[in-house]
Amino acid sequence: MKNLLFALLLATVTTSYATDIFNFKLNENQKFESSCSVSFPDDATLHVVVVKNTETKKYDVLPFFMNNEGNIKEMGTASFEDKPDLLSSHKVGSTVSVLMYSRRNLTVTDFSLNNTMVITESLELRKRPDNIITQPNQSIVVVPGLNGKELEFILVGNSQSIKQKTTEVPKEYQRSIKNIFATNPDIINTDEFVQNGSIGNNQVYYENGNFIMITDENKDEQIEAFIVNPENDGSLTRKVFTTTAQLDKIKDGNSYLMDGKIFGMYLGKKDFGISVFDIETGEESKKFLLSEDISQIESARKTEEYMKSATKQRMRPTIAVNKTKNNNYSVIIDYVDATNYVYHNWMWMHQMMMMQQMMMLQQQQQTMIRAGGFGPNPTEYEIDEMFYEEQTNSLNITLDQDLNMLRDKSDPTKYQFVDKKKIMDNLKESKDFKNISAAFLENEYHYMYTDKQEETIYIRTKEIIRNY
């Protein structure tokens, strides 16, 4: 049975053999510390290595840039007294800007693609920022003030273009803002295919210059949004959205933002509803019920299986919206196991966070098994979990630009599904790879790793082959 499940997995997304493009041998005075990889909209990728220089006692940042033709350029080196944390990166023209944090300083370092020139500018920041939004042409750092009294926005174009904006939070909203940032909210990246999105109470979006904080803390009642445009007047506004869908009892819910519309999903005991709200007016533009609307285009078997699974105690419902190539909305209604699901938008820090969380999860599972508690054999669990992720009883509806439901669901999404977690898991299974990082494009991914001795750095590419 296990072999059959594994074969089904491989039939969904397979990868070709890797192409070894580049390798770089560290000097004897260079000790590997960390690495990260990121992709850019023009199909280029950046691979950054941090090494400890045993002679200077400094930390050197070594960036390698791969263009969309597969050519790799080693750029200039930046040095730090303390080990820097890599936060974000973006590219404008021939300049790659990298945000790092080191010794109470936020550092913006510009690396040139034309030469080895490196320009650095630093801002004093008392603690490492946790909330960073990466855009194609800028990176935005959000620093919440004490007790939610203010929000500071640091908008970085490059080292010579750094804007600092502060929003004073009205007294009546300060407790809510404090709660949103008390545990780091999930920053949602809508410029990639999203299957599930966040199941956290608080999510952050950046859309059309607006910084939008959405809280679903009262999941059985309402969705609350706080909106601020730091480059406009900087004032913060609050909107509350309440569904009019008639459900027996709302057990749980979830939401997703796309194109200034909040898609709210409300799960009842025997039915669920979807409400679409206009974020500017606060009005409910459209609503759908499983029993009345979605059941007309999905089979009774699928809808029954969804409700049976999604209402289980350990499951959480999710809703995600992906734009299609015809500018429609592909809405995925799904569920995840809340005991092991973590949302990742694959920005810089999330690659490292995923590895740490996977290690913690494995330790928790081992502890649970040793204690004789609930949980299957570890080997069986890994295979079943992979199969479960691909075989959930998710539902899908397509809405046109006026939010009318379409029976034809063949309109492909703008971004295609890539199981990044599975690819990373497969890479980590190799006994020859160490310190792996990866940057994902539409049809291939570029990954970097070291040998076991951490003496040589390799960069490879692999094509993603989809079998539909």
N, C-alpha and C positions, 0 to 999 in steps of 0.2 A: 504493500500500500504506500509506504514511504517513497519508493522509487517512482510510483505513478504520480504522486503529488509533485515530486521534484521535477519530473519531466514536463508536467503541465506548467510549472513556473518558468522553465527555460523556454517554453514555446511562446511566452508572452513578450519578453524582451531579451534578446541575445546580443552578444557583442562579438566583434571580430577579433582576430589576433592583434596584439599591440604592435605599434611601430615605435622603435626606440629612436628618438630624435636627437637627444642631447644628454651628455653626462659631464659632470663637473667634479673634479677631485679637490677636496679641501686641503689646504696647506697644513703642515704639522702644527702650526700655531693656532689653528681654527678648530674649535670644538662645537659641534652641532648643538643647537638649543631648541629651535622650533621652526615651523614652516606653515605656510598657508597659500592657497591658490584661489583666484577669483577670475570670473569671465567679464568681458565687456560687450556692449551691444553690437559691435562690429565684428564679432566672432574672434577677437583677440583674447588672450589670457595672460594673467600675471602670476608669477610664482615667486614667492618671497621666502628667503631663508635667513634666519637669525643665528649667528655664530658668536661664540665667545673667543676673543682674541687673547690668547694666553700671554702674549708679549706686552700688549698695551693695556691689558686688563679691562678693555672696553668691549661692548657688544656691537658687532657689525651687522648691518642689514644689507643683504645681497639680493637685489631684484633681477629676475629674468623675464623678459617679455617675449611672448610668442604671437606673431601676427596671424592673420587669417590664411596665410599661405604656408604656415608651419615653420617659418623662419624664426630663430630664437636670437635675441640680443641680450647680452649681459650689460646692464646699466651701471651707473656709478654706485659707490658704496656710501652709506650713511652710518655714523658711529654714535653710540650713546654710552654714558657712564653706567647706567643701569639697564637691565634687560627690558626692552620695550614690548608692550602688548600691541599686536596688530588689530586695528579697529575697523578700518574701512579703506576703500580705494576707488577712484574713478579716473577717467581719462578724458582730457579735452585736447584735441589736436595732437601735438607731439609731446605732450606733458602728462605724465602719470603722477597723480597726487596720492600719497599714502598717509592716513591718519594713524598715529601711534600714541600710546600713553606710557610715560616713564617718569618716575620720581616727581610726582605731583605736577606734571606738565603734560598738556595735550600738544603733540608735535605734528605739524603738517610738513611733510617732506616732498618736494617736487623732484622727480627723476626725468631727465630728458631722454627722448628716443633718438635725438640727433647727435648727442655726445655724452660724455660721462659727468656732465654738470649736475650738481645736487644743491638745491636751495632749501633751507629749513627755517621754519618760524615756529615759535612755541608760545603757548598761553598757559598761565598758571591755572591749575584746576586741582582742587583739594583732594578729590578722589576719582578713581577710574570711572569714566562714564559707562553706563549700561544701556543707554537708549540711543542708538545710532541708526539713521536712515540713509541708505546709499541710493543715490540717483545717478543717471548716466553722466551728468555734468557737475554734480556737487555731492557733498556729504553733509548731513545735518546732525549735529549733536544736541540732544535735549537734556538739560540739567534741571531737575525739579528743585525748587527752593524748600527751605525748612517749613514743615507743617503745611505744605501745599499753597504757600502764600504767593509764589511766583513761579514762572517757567522761563528759563534762559535758553535761548536758541543760538547755537553757533553754526553759522552757514559758511561752509568752506568751498570756495571755487578752486583755489590753489593757495600756496603759501603767502602770496601777495594779495589775495582777495578773501579776507576773513571778516565776516559781519557778525556782530554780537547784538542780539535783540532780546529784550526782557518784557514779558507779559505779566502784568499784575493780575492776580486771580481775585475776583470779587469774594468777599468774606463768606457769602452763602454757598460758594462752590469749593472752598478750600478743603473741607473734609473729604469730599469726593476725589479731588485731585490728589490729595495725600494718599488715599486708599488705592488709587490706580497705580501709583508708583511705589507703593509699599513693597509689593512683589513685582518684579520687572514685568511689564506688559509684553505680550507677544507683538512684534512688529511684523505686519503682514506684507509680503511682497506679492503684488498682483501682476508683476511682469514675468510670470512663469506659470506653468500649469499647476493648479492646486486641486488636489483630490479631496482633502478634508478641512484644511485650515486649522484654526486654533479652537481648543475647548477651554481655554482659560477664561476667567471672568472679564479680563481687560485686554483689549486689542488696540493697536495704534496703526493708523493708515496715513499716508501722505498722498494727497491728490489735488492737482491743480493749485499748488501753493498752499493748500490748507493742511494743517496738522490736526488730525481727527482722532480723538480718544473715545472709544466705545466701550461701555461697561454693560455686561449682562448679569450683574451680580444678583439681581432679582429676576432669575431666568423664567419664573412662572408668571411674571406680570408685565414688565416693560423693559425697553432698551433705552439707554441714556447715552447721549453723545455730547462731547465738549469739542468745540471747533475754534481754532485760532489760525489766522494767517500772519505769521511773524513779520513778513515784509510789507504787509498792508498797514492797517491801523493797530494791529497787535492785540486787539480786544478779544476776550474770550466769551463765547456764547454757548448756551446749553439748549439742547433739544431733547424731548422725551417722545418716544414712539410706543403706541399701544395698539395691539392687534384687535380687530373686530371679529376675527374668526371665532365661530361658535364651537367650542370644544367642551367635552364633558368635564375634564380637569386637566390643566396644564401641568405636566410632570417635570418637563425640562425644556430647554431651548438653546438656540445658537443663532449667530448672525454673521453677515458678511457684507462688506461694502464694495460697490463697483459703480463707477460712473455717477457718483453723487446719489446713489440709491442704496438704502439699507435693505437687505434681504433677510427678514427674520423668520426663523423656523421654530414652531411651537409644537411640542410633542405631548399628545394626550394619551389616555389609556388605550383607546381603540381607534384613534384617528390623529392626524396631524394637520396643521395649517401652515401656509407660507404667506407672509405679508410683505409687500414691497413698499417702502416709505421713501418719500422725497426728502433728502436731508436738509434742503433749504426751507421748504414750507412746513415740514413736519407731518404732512398729510400722508395717509395710506393710499397709494396710487392703485394697488391691485392686491387681491387676496385669492388664495387657492386652498381648497381642502383635498385631502387624499380621497375621501369618500365620494366627493362630487366631481372633482376635476381631474386629478392625477390618475385616478382609477380608470379614466376613459382612454388613456394612452399606455398604461402599464397593466400587465396581466394581474389577475386576482392572486395568482400564486406568488408573484413577486411582491405585491403589496402586503400580503399576509405574512410572508417570510420576513419582510422588513420590520413590520410592527412587532412580530414575535421576538426578533433579535434585538431591535433597538430599545425595547422597553425592559430588557434584562437589567438587573441592578448594577452590574459593573460596566455597562455600555453607556456611551454618551452620544447623542445625535449630533451630526455636523451638517453644515451647509456650505458649499463653495460655489463660486460663480466664475466661469471662464468665458471671455469673449470669443466669438467664433469668427471665421474668416469673412463672413457676411455681416459682421457687426451685430449679431444677435447675442443672446445670453444663454449659455449652457449651464444649467443649474444642477448640481449634484447633491442629492440628499443621501447621506450615508450615516454611518455610526462607527465608533472606535471603542476599543477596550481602554477605559480610562486608567487602568492600573499600569499600562506600559506604553501608552501613546504620548509622544512629545512632538509638538509642531516645530518644523525647521523650515526657514526660508532660504537657507544655504548662503547666508552672508558670512563674512569672515569668522566672527566669533562662534557662529552656530556649528561650524565644522568641528571646532574643538569641543564645544558643549555637547555635541552628539556623542563623541567618543567617551567623554566623562560620564554622561548619563547612561550610556550602554554598559559601561563598567559597573556603575552603581546598581543598575537593574540586574545584571548577572549576579552580583554579590547578594542582592536581596533575594533572588530566586534560590540561590544556594542555601542561604540561611533558612528560608521557608521550608525547603526540602529536608534539611538536617533536623529541623525542629518537628518534622512529621506533620506539618500543616498542609493546607490546600496547595496543590500544584503538581503538574505532571513531571515526568522524567525530563531533565534538561535537554537531552538530545532530541527527544520527541517534540518538546515545546518549541524549539527553534524552527523545525520544519513546519509544524502546524501553524505557527505564527506567520511565517512567510506565505503559506498557502492562504491563510485567513485574510491577509492584507489584500491579496489579489482577487479573492472570491467572495467578498462581502455582498450582501443582498442590496446594493445601493440602487437608488432610483434616479432617473435622469429626465429632466424636462428641458425643452428649448423654448425660450420666449423671444418674440421679435422686439424691435426697438420701442414699440408701444406697449410692451409687456403682455401681448396676447400669446397664449400657448399654441405652439405649432405641433402638428402631428408628425411632421417629417423631422426626425432628429439626426439626419445624415450630415448636417452642416458641420465640418470639422472645426475644432478649436484653433485659435491663433497659435497657441503654444501647445506642443505635444507632451504627453506624459513620459517622464523618464523616472524610473525608480532609483533615485540617487542613493537612498539608504541601502538598497540591495547591492548596488554596484560597489559602494564603499565596503560593505560587509564581505563581498567576494574578494576585494583587493586585500583586505586585512587577513584573509585566510591564507594568503601566500606566506610561506616561511622565509622567502627571500626578500620580502618587502618590509620596511620599517619607516615610521614617521610619514605616513601617507596623507597627502592632501589632493583635492581634485577640483577642477573647474569644468562646469557642464555647459555645453552648447546644444544647439538643436539636434544635430546628427552625430556628434562625437563628444568625447570628453578628454581632457588633458589632465594627466595626473603626475605628481612628483613624489618621489620616495628616496630613501637612502638605503644603502646596503646594511647588513647586520652590524658592521663595525662603525657605521655612521661616518664613513670616510669619503664616500662618493655619492653625489646627488644625480639622480636620473629623472628625466622628463620624457614621458611617453604619451602617445595618443591612441585612442581606440574608437572605432566607429560603432555607433549604436544602430543595430539592425532590428527593426520592428516587424514582427510576424503577426499580421492581423487575420 
